[in-house]
């Protein structure tokens, strides 16, 4: 290969590396002390805490769960519909494990979706042994918000959980890619001011309050977008091609993060 070809290749690579755009997800802050009205809270959203489980000392065949005669290594999988939304840590060598683990985001459990909880014995990376499960259309009747529920699985095992009100945050609910003339929308949290305002993935934000994005540096764009709802700053939004500009007002409601 000629030296000129090498030089051209290096130049193209350097230009390509310089074309990477910064991504920014608007900041969130917990609304721990907020007085949430029932009308402010989306229906079918819940926080979920896995407390403990009680498993059979032996497997269905009457043999020990593990070859070394030790107790099982339980863990829990949680499905909404056909989607695995969360998996607990493995509790090694315990027939009565305690997790006290909260799912990191709120669950969406509508009456039209199935709720399935599975208890497994962890064996190896190649496979696990089922210890029982429960599946219902919607939530099991014993799972009421604010109450501890002991779920009987289709075996001799039980799992104890706590269902509670969903956890709110303050914020806008957007992930964007920062370009010189616009913020390209990459993600919108479903339960957020951005979603309620009708902002869609693929659209572009060209203005924040009185300022155009083209006149702001990356740091200013990121901070002003995160504060747009609190400051009551409207967003100037266009379609993916930069046309059909409209003004979008953000409410000061909550962001409800979901799995």
JOQUI-V214503 format. One record per run of one state. SS is the DSSP state (2 for helix, 1 for strand, 0 for the rest). FROM is the first residue (numbers start at 0). TO is the last residue. Records with the same first field share a line. If there is no record, write none. Layout:
SS: FROM-TO / FROM-TO
This chain:
0: 0-1 / 17-20 / 25-27 / 30-36 / 40-43 / 54-56 / 58-62 / 64-71 / 80-81 / 87-89 / 91-92 / 94-96 / 102-104 / 108-112 / 124-125 / 138-145 / 152-156 / 165-167 / 170-172 / 178-181 / 188-191 / 196-202 / 208-209 / 215-216 / 226-233 / 238-244 / 248-253 / 255-256 / 258-258
2: 2-16 / 37-39 / 192-195 / 212-214 / 217-225
1: 21-24 / 28-29 / 44-53 / 57-57 / 63-63 / 72-79 / 82-86 / 90-90 / 93-93 / 97-101 / 105-107 / 113-123 / 126-137 / 146-151 / 157-164 / 168-169 / 173-177 / 182-187 / 203-207 / 210-211 / 234-237 / 245-247 / 254-254 / 257-257
